[in-house]
Amino acid sequence: MNEGVGNGIITAPLLAAFEQCHPQWRYFMAPNLALDTAWVRSAVGMRGACGTFPALWRRFLPADREELWNFIDRHTVELVVNLRMEFAEEDGNYFAFRAEATRKGVECWDLHELGDRPQRLPFGEQAAGLLRAHKVAVDLDRPAWLADWRQPRPGVVGCYVGASAAVKRWPADDWSTLITRLDDRGLNVEVAVGLGADEQALAQRLSAVPGVTDTVFLQSLEALRDWIAGLDVLVSNDTLAVHLAAALGCPVVTLYLATDGDIWSPVAAPAVSRIVQSAIALSCSYMKPNGTCRRYYTGCPAPCAAGVRPADVLIELDQLEWSMRQFSPQEMAK
């Protein structure tokens, strides 16, 4: 699987189901901060992996093949589950590995079983579909599996303005406009980011916007959890914060600037999770069929950000269950 911490939050319920179905099996995976955390494992009911391997092995590059096979032989691995899907034209390294595995008697499960091109369904649902096809009973009917941590403060809106890739960060001017509109509604806005220097500079800039009551620099996964748990609602770039919010049961509006929200949204009811999608991103030649951008880390000027406007975000906020507690219909129309 991809190594992002958000992917760990998505897959934790799936791994718990896998363990329940096969309690005697041992399994190994790449390190993942969320899945290596005791309170995550406890909340979802999973024991965790028995060991780890390098994160980049997930790409099945020829240069890593010998080490990967040595690992498989050393640990008598009988099954490889690949939850990282490109698409047929670009996943040749994996297909070469899978063919070799078949010859050696190692079984492979992968998302290509669902079709040659990724489905436009949330990744969690795609992965659950793969496991179900192999008789693993996955129940996604309890998306808020971290709800015990939830302690919302009425009228407090969180804006998570960070993201590891610059193309996934909404511009400061748009955040400023949104915050001003939220302040006009009498709401308290807290701005938060993670450890990145660029993200923190953006948060510092927004701290001067009227309506910002606090600027939060989050140093750990636990700090992010506790901050989101205390919000009435969250607005965020497409990042870990979104998936953590859904697991906490915190209403969230997500800005999909350089990714496909139909694929990378959390598994949650529309009353809890809403998407604001950049149409520019979906039509961009650099958008891969699996819903991710080819130019995350190559200095793209991110024209896709212009496809999301503050007014769009306000419309989706008004569709959330949270808004029904806040405003009369007349106030929402303002």
Secondary structure by P-SEA (a helix, b strand, c coil): ccccaaaaaaaaaaaaaaaaaccccccccccccccccaaaaaaacccccccccccccccccccaaaaaaaaaaaacccbbbbccccccccaaaaaaaaaaaaaacbbbbcccccccccccccaaaaaaaaaaaacccccccccccccccccccccbbbbbcccccccccccaaaaaaaaaaaaaabbbbbbbccccaaaaaaaaaaccccccccccccccaaaaaaaaaaccbbbbcccaaaaaaaaacccbbbbbcccccccccccccccccccccccccccccccccccccccccccccccccccccaaaaaaaaaacaaaaaccccccccc
